[in-house]
Amino acid sequence: MLSPRQKKNVMKDISIHDKDTGSTGVQIGLITKSVNELVSHLKKNPKDNHSRRGLLKMVGKRRRLLKYMETHDEKGYKALIKKLDL
């Protein structure tokens, strides 16, 4: 779970303009931050299968959003991939 401060930082880094909270790039950035936190949680708690399922769902959603962005905004897609190290 991301705190509001973490969300604002991610949005500030990735957003196109000040009010940008729901664009594809911002959604991918927020999901990536959540995935990274869940991965570190699962390294400490390897038997937490409920969180593992949530992680797999988030990874699938991020994959779908990346595929959408690749087809609709190739330049933005490449910049986002480079920025997030994906």
N, C-alpha and C positions, 0 to 999 in steps of 0.2 A: 504494500500500500504506500503510495507516494503522499508526502505531506504537501500542503498547498504551496509552501515555499519551494520545494523541489519542482513542482509542476510549473510555477512561474519561471524558474530558472531555465527549464527545458524550453518553454514557450518563447522566452526572450532570445534564446540562442537560435531557434529554428524558424520562428514566425517571419512572415513576409512583411506585415505591418503591425501596428500597435494592438489592434483589436482582433488579430488573428488567433483564434483559439480552437478552431475545428477543421483547419485544412488538413489535407492528407499528410503532409510533411510533419505537422505538429502531432497528429495522432500517432504516426510511426515513431516519433521521438519519445513520446510518453510511454508507449508500449515497450520500446527498447529499454528505457530506464527501469520499468517495472520488471521486465524479463531479467535484467542484470541483477536486480535485488533478489528476485526469487531464486536465481541460480546460486547466489551466495548463501541463501537460506537453506537450500536443498543440500549444499555441501556439508553444512553443519547438522542437518536433520535428514539423513538419507531415507528414512522410512516414512516420511510424510507424503503419502500418495495423493492426498487431496490437493495439496499445493502443486504436486507434479502435474496433475490433470489440468489445473488452472494455467500452469506454465505452458503446457502443450496447446491449450486453446488460444492463449495469447500469441504464441509463435505462429499458429495458423492464421490468426487475424492479421498479424503483421505481414505475413507472406502475401496474403490477398491484397492488402493495401499497397505493398511494394509493387505487386504485379500491375495493379490499377495505375499507379503513378508512373511506372515504366512505359505504359502504353499511351498515357495522356500528357505527360510532361517529362520527356526524356532528359532535358537539361537539368531540371530540378531534381530528378531521380538520381542522376550521377553526382550532383553536388551533395545531396542528402546522404548517399552511401559513403561518400568520402568523409563527410562530417561525423557520421555516427560509427565509422569503422566497421561496416557490415560487409 
